[in-house]
Amino acid sequence: MDGQRASRSRIRPIAGGLLLLWIGGALALAGCMPDIGTQTVPEAMEFDPGTGRVPQPTVLVINPATGKIDMSLAGVTVPADCLAQTAMPVAQCEFYQYLQSLDGFPTTAGAIAPATAALIPASLKATNVVVVDIARQKTFPDLAFGVDEATKNLTIDPTAGWDVGALYVGAVRGYANGVKAVGPVEAVDGIEVVASSVMFLLKEETSLMCGAATAADIPASCPYMTLLTQQMPDAEARASLVSLEAVRQGLGALGAFGAMTDLGGMPKAEQAVLWAFPTHSASVIELDPTKGLLPKVNGTREIRLKVKGEVDPATVTAWSLDAPGTVFLLDLTALANDDLGGGLPAFSVAVADGALVLTADADLPDGHTIATLVTTGVKNPAGVALVAPPITVLLKSRGPLVDAQGHSQVPSDVSDGDAAQLEGGRADFATLLDDELFASLTGLARADLAYVYGFNFPNP
């Protein structure tokens, strides 16, 4: 379970293949939409719910009744008992259950915005790809941009993770002043990228239903009805306009287009695509080796776990055989050698400078695999428990992360290579967590773990 196994792992944008559909799943407006109001150029930022080519993560899969991610809005039924079902791999099932427990997306999740052609990396400037935090009224800094040439996706990576409890609006600038796409050989500087037809409609200032309250009441003379009935049956067109209008109103209620104009400096007319997404409100100890979000070792005895968000110091206590606690320090090398005393080093824990500071009573052995575990007993001042970061969820999975052929068992979120790297750590933790003696001594259950990570001391 050493840190080297996970040092290069990357979690793709959350639910890359599934959290792509509209709320309600009723949109019939797909690739048949004509390009109305856009320039007749060949490339665009995509917003096509019919094919799943939409930016993500997205607020459109937050259930308004519960305020949490709802996979059923993407057409996915998540089993209540992951071990008793065969519809999907156990690891995938547990990851979906985790997502549905959140009131927003993980802070380490990347974002993507699909395009009809690969974008030119040099055009991906901070002024052309912008994320603003509506609640805090500021532009989000420190974003890294890339292009996935295979999928033609623009990738957006928050280099230090998103803030907790935020509502973000992302946008890509198009047209003459914006990003450029790879075009014909003679177009050495690339070609313009414009808004898709759907995004053009979502940017409209007036009702796409021409003020009607229901689908049946949309007048046949409504220009948007006239447009769609050229492409699809009347009933289908009415249903599509109802769904589109709901999204248009939702973005309007958030003030998304105006926030991008005022805070992000991107006029509405130049916004080739725009979307919104929240992050979970609970505090988290982030874990992502690619972002340097790892335990910090100071000297021979101290380990710091940085917390994003607030934490109540009264809930942070060191576990020992004599006293239950919410923070564990384990020497897995010693435990593997049946050295219980050495495997449970005595330590203290405190909260300082926004971190949990674990201090061992004696020097920790060089080269040993040291694990830090934090339970959901650690809470913020409002009494809300820490949530686990995605990598912790994968490391404590009861099912393997790869199949016999080496393919990811969480394919929508974790690549084959990353799943293979994480599987070694997961298997090691499974051996520990499934050990009856360890369970009886600690009382630990997977559901109680908000953070778990092991590394070769002293180098996370």
Secondary structure per residue as TSV (DSSP state, phi and psi in degrees):
chain	resnum	aa	ss	phi	psi
A	1	M	-	360.0	19.4
A	2	D	-	-68.0	158.5
A	3	G	G	-63.9	-23.7
A	4	Q	G	-62.5	-30.4
A	5	R	G	-66.8	-27.2
A	6	A	G	-109.0	5.5
A	7	S	T	-64.0	-25.4
A	8	R	T	-112.2	8.6
A	9	S	-	-72.5	142.6
A	10	R	-	-130.5	133.7
A	11	I	B	-94.2	125.3
A	12	R	-	-68.8	168.3
A	13	P	S	-49.0	134.7
A	14	I	T	-57.2	132.7
A	15	A	T	54.6	51.4
A	16	G	T	-56.2	-29.7
A	17	G	T	-106.2	-1.1
A	18	L	T	-128.2	-36.7
A	19	L	T	-82.1	60.6
A	20	L	T	-128.3	-0.9
A	21	L	S	-105.2	166.3
A	22	W	-	-75.0	155.8
A	23	I	G	-58.7	131.7
A	24	G	G	86.9	-21.1
A	25	G	G	62.4	23.0
A	26	A	-	-98.8	-5.8
A	27	L	-	-66.6	122.4
A	28	A	-	-102.1	1.4
A	29	L	-	-82.2	103.2
A	30	A	-	-121.5	-138.0
A	31	G	T	-66.9	-9.9
A	32	C	T	-77.6	-8.3
A	33	M	-	-63.1	128.3
A	34	P	-	-74.5	161.1
A	35	D	-	-85.2	89.6
A	36	I	-	-97.8	127.5
A	37	G	S	80.8	2.5
A	38	T	S	-107.8	158.4
A	39	Q	-	-69.4	153.4
A	40	T	S	-84.5	65.1
A	41	V	-	-114.0	158.5
A	42	P	S	-79.2	-14.5
A	43	E	E	-122.5	151.3
A	44	A	E	-150.9	158.7
A	45	M	E	-77.9	129.1
A	46	E	-	-86.2	147.3
A	47	F	-	-150.0	71.3
A	48	D	B	-119.8	94.1
A	49	P	T	-65.3	-23.2
A	50	G	T	-65.4	-32.8
A	51	T	T	-104.4	-4.7
A	52	G	T	80.6	9.2
A	53	R	B	-89.1	77.8
A	54	V	S	-133.9	157.2
A	55	P	-	-63.3	152.7
A	56	Q	B	-154.0	157.4
A	57	P	S	-65.8	167.5
A	58	T	-	-142.1	142.9
A	59	V	G	-66.1	-15.9
A	60	L	G	-70.2	-7.9
A	61	V	G	-109.5	17.5
A	62	I	B	-91.6	121.5
A	63	N	-	-71.4	119.5
A	64	P	T	-65.0	-23.3
A	65	A	T	-76.8	-38.1
A	66	T	T	-101.7	-21.1
A	67	G	S	75.1	10.9
A	68	K	S	-118.7	163.8
A	69	I	B	-60.8	135.3
A	70	D	-	-130.1	105.7
A	71	M	G	-66.0	-22.1
A	72	S	G	-65.5	-24.1
A	73	L	G	-69.5	-15.7
A	74	A	G	-103.9	13.0
A	75	G	T	79.3	18.6
A	76	V	-	-114.8	124.4
A	77	T	-	-94.4	120.3
A	78	V	-	-95.9	118.7
A	79	P	-	-60.5	148.0
A	80	A	S	-74.9	-31.3
A	81	D	-	-119.6	103.7
A	82	C	G	-69.1	-27.1
A	83	L	G	-81.6	-20.2
A	84	A	G	-97.6	5.9
A	85	Q	-	-119.0	162.4
A	86	T	-	-127.3	8.5
A	87	A	S	-70.0	-26.4
A	88	M	S	-155.5	161.3
A	89	P	-	-58.5	149.3
A	90	V	H	-57.5	-42.8
A	91	A	H	-62.2	-41.2
A	92	Q	H	-64.5	-44.8
A	93	C	H	-58.4	-46.7
A	94	E	H	-67.1	-34.4
A	95	F	H	-67.5	-40.1
A	96	Y	H	-64.3	-41.2
A	97	Q	H	-59.3	-41.3
A	98	Y	H	-60.0	-48.5
A	99	L	H	-59.0	-41.2
A	100	Q	H	-71.7	-9.8
A	101	S	T	-86.0	-7.4
A	102	L	-	-98.9	147.2
A	103	D	S	-96.2	20.3
A	104	G	S	175.8	176.5
A	105	F	B	-83.3	155.5
A	106	P	-	-58.6	146.6
A	107	T	T	-70.8	-16.3
A	108	T	T	-97.2	1.9
A	109	A	-	-69.5	136.4
A	110	G	-	-81.6	174.9
A	111	A	E	-127.5	155.8
A	112	I	E	-136.6	154.3
A	113	A	E	-137.5	111.1
A	114	P	E	-75.8	149.1
A	115	A	B	-131.3	162.8
A	116	T	S	-77.9	-13.5
A	117	A	S	-146.7	157.0
A	118	A	-	-62.9	134.2
A	119	L	B	-82.6	152.9
A	120	I	-	-79.7	120.0
A	121	P	G	-53.8	-36.4
A	122	A	G	-63.5	-20.7
A	123	S	G	-87.8	-4.2
A	124	L	-	-86.9	71.5
A	125	K	-	-93.4	163.3
A	126	A	T	-63.5	-22.3
A	127	T	T	-84.0	-15.0
A	128	N	T	-100.5	-23.1
A	129	V	E	-126.6	110.9
A	130	V	E	-129.9	140.0
A	131	V	E	-125.4	128.4
A	132	V	E	-117.8	148.2
A	133	D	E	-99.4	107.9
A	134	I	T	-64.2	-44.6
A	135	A	T	-63.9	-41.2
A	136	R	T	-93.7	-2.1
A	137	Q	T	53.3	54.0
A	138	K	E	-152.0	160.8
A	139	T	E	-83.4	138.4
A	140	F	-	-79.5	127.3
A	141	P	-	-89.6	178.7
A	142	D	-	57.0	57.0
A	143	L	E	-107.7	140.7
A	144	A	E	-111.1	134.4
A	145	F	E	-113.3	150.7
A	146	G	E	-154.9	176.9
A	147	V	E	-132.0	126.4
A	148	D	E	-93.6	102.1
A	149	E	T	-65.8	-27.7
A	150	A	T	-69.2	-41.1
A	151	T	T	-100.2	-10.8
A	152	K	T	63.3	30.0
A	153	N	E	-94.1	136.8
A	154	L	E	-79.1	128.4
A	155	T	E	-107.0	140.1
A	156	I	E	-128.1	119.5
A	157	D	E	-120.6	118.5
A	158	P	E	-74.5	108.5
A	159	T	T	-62.9	-25.4
A	160	A	T	-117.9	16.0
A	161	G	-	82.8	154.2
A	162	W	-	-73.8	163.5
A	163	D	-	-76.1	156.8
A	164	V	T	-80.2	151.0
A	165	G	T	63.9	31.3
A	166	A	-	-105.2	158.0
A	167	L	E	-122.8	111.0
A	168	Y	E	-102.7	148.3
A	169	V	E	-122.2	125.4
A	170	G	E	-111.0	149.9
A	171	A	E	-153.1	153.6
A	172	V	E	-120.1	126.8
A	173	R	E	-77.2	131.5
A	174	G	-	-118.3	-162.5
A	175	Y	G	65.4	-155.2
A	176	A	G	-62.5	-34.4
A	177	N	G	-98.3	6.2
A	178	G	S	-109.0	-155.6
A	179	V	-	-64.9	158.6
A	180	K	E	-125.1	148.2
A	181	A	E	-107.5	155.2
A	182	V	-	-65.7	130.2
A	183	G	-	-128.8	-155.5
A	184	P	-	-58.3	158.5
A	185	V	T	-54.1	-37.7
A	186	E	T	-71.8	-17.5
A	187	A	-	-89.4	72.8
A	188	V	T	-63.4	-28.1
A	189	D	T	-94.7	7.3
A	190	G	-	85.3	178.3
A	191	I	E	-122.3	159.3
A	192	E	E	-63.8	150.9
A	193	V	E	-119.5	133.1
A	194	V	E	-121.3	179.0
A	195	A	E	-76.3	148.0
A	196	S	-	-72.9	168.3
A	197	S	H	-61.8	-41.1
A	198	V	H	-63.7	-45.3
A	199	M	H	-64.0	-36.2
A	200	F	H	-57.9	-43.2
A	201	L	H	-68.1	-39.3
A	202	L	H	-66.1	-21.1
A	203	K	T	-85.6	-3.7
A	204	E	-	-63.4	148.5
A	205	E	S	-89.2	-16.5
A	206	T	S	-116.6	164.6
A	207	S	-	-59.2	130.5
A	208	L	T	-72.8	-13.0
A	209	M	T	-99.7	10.1
A	210	C	T	53.9	38.4
A	211	G	T	84.8	-1.7
A	212	A	-	-69.7	150.0
A	213	A	S	-88.9	-26.5
A	214	T	S	-133.8	167.5
A	215	A	G	-60.7	-40.6
A	216	A	G	-65.9	-25.3
A	217	D	G	-87.1	-6.2
A	218	I	S	-63.8	121.3
A	219	P	-	-68.0	143.6
A	220	A	T	-61.0	-24.2
A	221	S	T	-81.8	-7.1
A	222	C	-	-57.2	126.5
A	223	P	H	-59.0	-31.8
A	224	Y	H	-72.7	-33.7
A	225	M	H	-65.7	-44.4
A	226	T	H	-58.7	-41.0
A	227	L	H	-62.0	-49.9
A	228	L	H	-73.7	-33.9
A	229	T	H	-69.7	-10.3
A	230	Q	T	-76.7	-14.5
A	231	Q	T	-116.4	-19.8
A	232	M	S	-154.8	164.5
A	233	P	-	-59.6	158.0
A	234	D	H	-56.4	-48.9
A	235	A	H	-62.5	-39.1
A	236	E	H	-67.1	-40.1
A	237	A	H	-63.2	-41.8
A	238	R	H	-64.2	-42.9
A	239	A	H	-63.6	-38.8
A	240	S	H	-65.1	-41.7
A	241	L	H	-66.4	-36.9
A	242	V	H	-60.3	-46.3
A	243	S	H	-67.0	-44.2
A	244	L	H	-62.3	-41.8
A	245	E	H	-64.6	-37.2
A	246	A	H	-61.6	-41.7
A	247	V	H	-69.2	-42.2
A	248	R	H	-59.4	-44.4
A	249	Q	H	-67.1	-37.0
A	250	G	H	-62.4	-45.8
A	251	L	H	-64.9	-35.4
A	252	G	H	-67.2	-40.3
A	253	A	H	-63.6	-32.8
A	254	L	H	-75.2	-16.7
A	255	G	T	70.4	30.6
A	256	A	H	-63.8	-48.9
A	257	F	H	-66.3	-40.5
A	258	G	H	-67.6	-38.2
A	259	A	H	-63.4	-39.9
A	260	M	H	-66.8	-34.6
A	261	T	H	-69.9	-49.1
A	262	D	H	-77.5	-42.5
A	263	L	T	-91.2	-38.5
A	264	G	T	-92.5	-7.4
A	265	G	-	68.3	24.7
A	266	M	-	-117.8	105.9
A	267	P	-	-59.1	148.7
A	268	K	G	-55.3	-38.4
A	269	A	G	-63.7	-23.2
A	270	E	G	-99.4	-1.1
A	271	Q	E	-79.5	104.8
A	272	A	E	-76.5	-27.8
A	273	V	E	-156.0	146.9
A	274	L	E	-145.9	142.0
A	275	W	E	-152.4	168.0
A	276	A	E	-133.5	151.5
A	277	F	E	-157.6	144.4
A	278	P	E	-98.4	161.3
A	279	T	B	-112.3	156.1
A	280	H	-	-62.1	150.3
A	281	S	S	-88.3	-19.0
A	282	A	S	-75.1	155.3
A	283	S	-	-70.4	159.7
A	284	V	B	-152.9	144.8
A	285	I	-	-95.7	102.3
A	286	E	-	-68.3	151.1
A	287	L	-	-142.6	110.1
A	288	D	B	-161.1	101.4
A	289	P	G	-57.7	-31.0
A	290	T	G	-69.8	-19.6
A	291	K	G	-105.7	5.6
A	292	G	T	72.3	18.2
A	293	L	B	-88.9	84.0
A	294	L	S	-139.8	165.4
A	295	P	-	-57.0	144.8
A	296	K	E	-109.0	123.3
A	297	V	E	-97.3	128.8
A	298	N	E	-119.6	112.0
A	299	G	T	71.2	-148.5
A	300	T	T	-103.3	-1.8
A	301	R	T	-132.4	-19.5
A	302	E	E	-103.7	135.8
A	303	I	E	-130.2	129.8
A	304	R	E	-113.3	134.6
A	305	L	E	-117.5	107.4
A	306	K	E	-71.3	132.4
A	307	V	-	-105.5	130.0
A	308	K	B	-96.4	116.6
A	309	G	S	106.6	177.2
A	310	E	-	-85.6	157.0
A	311	V	-	-141.6	141.9
A	312	D	-	-85.9	112.5
A	313	P	G	-56.0	-28.7
A	314	A	G	-66.4	-18.7
A	315	T	G	-93.8	-0.2
A	316	V	-	-101.7	105.7
A	317	T	-	-135.6	146.6
A	318	A	B	-81.4	133.8
A	319	W	-	-85.5	141.1
A	320	S	-	-148.2	169.8
A	321	L	S	-62.2	-25.5
A	322	D	S	-89.7	-19.9
A	323	A	S	-148.4	127.2
A	324	P	-	-66.4	150.1
A	325	G	-	-150.2	178.2
A	326	T	S	-105.1	-6.0
A	327	V	E	-127.7	131.8
A	328	F	E	-116.5	142.2
A	329	L	E	-125.9	118.6
A	330	L	E	-126.0	142.1
A	331	D	E	-102.8	98.2
A	332	L	H	-71.2	-26.6
A	333	T	H	-65.1	-44.5
A	334	A	H	-66.5	-41.5
A	335	L	H	-63.0	-37.5
A	336	A	H	-65.2	-24.0
A	337	N	T	-97.3	18.4
A	338	D	T	60.5	28.8
A	339	D	-	-100.6	87.5
A	340	L	H	-66.1	-40.3
A	341	G	H	-62.0	-47.3
A	342	G	H	-70.8	-26.0
A	343	G	H	-77.3	-15.8
A	344	L	S	-121.4	71.1
A	345	P	-	-63.8	140.8
A	346	A	-	-69.5	139.2
A	347	F	E	-157.9	168.2
A	348	S	E	-123.6	162.0
A	349	V	E	-141.3	142.4
A	350	A	E	-143.7	169.5
A	351	V	E	-107.8	123.4
A	352	A	E	-149.6	133.2
A	353	D	T	53.2	40.9
A	354	G	T	72.2	21.4
A	355	A	E	-135.9	153.6
A	356	L	E	-84.8	122.9
A	357	V	E	-108.9	110.4
A	358	L	E	-96.3	126.7
A	359	T	E	-125.6	112.9
A	360	A	E	-73.1	148.7
A	361	D	S	-70.7	-25.9
A	362	A	S	-133.2	163.3
A	363	D	-	-57.6	137.1
A	364	L	-	-81.9	139.5
A	365	P	-	-69.4	130.2
A	366	D	T	-59.4	138.8
A	367	G	T	83.9	-9.5
A	368	H	-	-81.4	151.6
A	369	T	E	-85.8	114.1
A	370	I	E	-104.7	134.1
A	371	A	E	-118.1	140.3
A	372	T	E	-116.4	129.7
A	373	L	E	-126.8	137.4
A	374	V	E	-129.3	133.5
A	375	T	E	-96.1	170.1
A	376	T	T	-71.9	-0.4
A	377	G	T	-68.1	-18.7
A	378	V	-	-78.9	125.5
A	379	K	B	-130.3	165.5
A	380	N	-	-86.6	174.9
A	381	P	T	-59.9	-20.5
A	382	A	T	-85.8	-0.2
A	383	G	S	86.4	12.6
A	384	V	-	-91.5	130.2
A	385	A	B	-70.1	153.5
A	386	L	-	-56.2	146.7
A	387	V	B	-103.6	154.7
A	388	A	-	-81.8	145.3
A	389	P	-	-76.1	159.6
A	390	P	H	-55.0	-40.6
A	391	I	H	-65.6	-36.8
A	392	T	H	-62.0	-41.4
A	393	V	H	-58.6	-41.8
A	394	L	H	-68.9	-40.1
A	395	L	H	-68.1	-25.7
A	396	K	T	-101.3	11.9
A	397	S	-	-61.7	144.5
A	398	R	S	-84.4	-11.2
A	399	G	S	-114.7	153.8
A	400	P	-	-63.7	153.2
A	401	L	S	-90.8	-11.6
A	402	V	B	-133.9	152.0
A	403	D	-	-92.5	-173.0
A	404	A	T	-63.4	-24.8
A	405	Q	T	-91.9	2.4
A	406	G	S	84.9	13.4
A	407	H	-	-89.0	145.8
A	408	S	B	-60.7	138.0
A	409	Q	S	-92.2	1.4
A	410	V	S	-128.9	61.3
A	411	P	T	-64.4	-25.8
A	412	S	T	-72.8	-16.2
A	413	D	T	-130.1	-19.2
A	414	V	B	-132.3	127.9
A	415	S	-	-70.7	165.5
A	416	D	H	-58.0	-46.0
A	417	G	H	-64.1	-43.5
A	418	D	H	-67.7	-38.9
A	419	A	H	-62.4	-40.0
A	420	A	H	-63.9	-40.5
A	421	Q	H	-66.4	-38.7
A	422	L	H	-77.8	-22.7
A	423	E	H	-62.0	-36.8
A	424	G	H	-59.8	-46.3
A	425	G	H	-65.1	-39.8
A	426	R	H	-62.1	-43.3
A	427	A	H	-64.3	-39.3
A	428	D	H	-64.7	-44.1
A	429	F	H	-66.3	-36.1
A	430	A	H	-60.6	-41.5
A	431	T	H	-59.0	-41.5
A	432	L	H	-70.1	-51.4
A	433	L	H	-69.4	-25.3
A	434	D	T	-89.5	-3.5
A	435	D	-	-73.0	124.5
A	436	E	H	-64.5	-38.5
A	437	L	H	-65.7	-45.6
A	438	F	H	-61.5	-43.7
A	439	A	H	-62.6	-40.3
A	440	S	H	-69.7	-34.3
A	441	L	H	-71.8	-41.0
A	442	T	H	-99.2	-26.2
A	443	G	-	70.6	14.5
A	444	L	-	-77.3	138.7
A	445	A	-	-127.7	152.0
A	446	R	G	-54.9	-40.3
A	447	A	G	-61.9	-20.8
A	448	D	G	-84.5	-9.3
A	449	L	E	-90.1	121.1
A	450	A	E	-101.4	-10.9
A	451	Y	E	-159.6	135.5
A	452	V	E	-151.2	130.3
A	453	Y	E	-159.6	140.4
A	454	G	E	-125.0	145.1
A	455	F	E	-153.0	160.5
A	456	N	E	-79.6	110.4
A	457	F	T	-65.9	134.5
A	458	P	T	-103.6	21.4
A	459	N	B	-115.0	100.0
A	460	P	-	-60.9	360.0
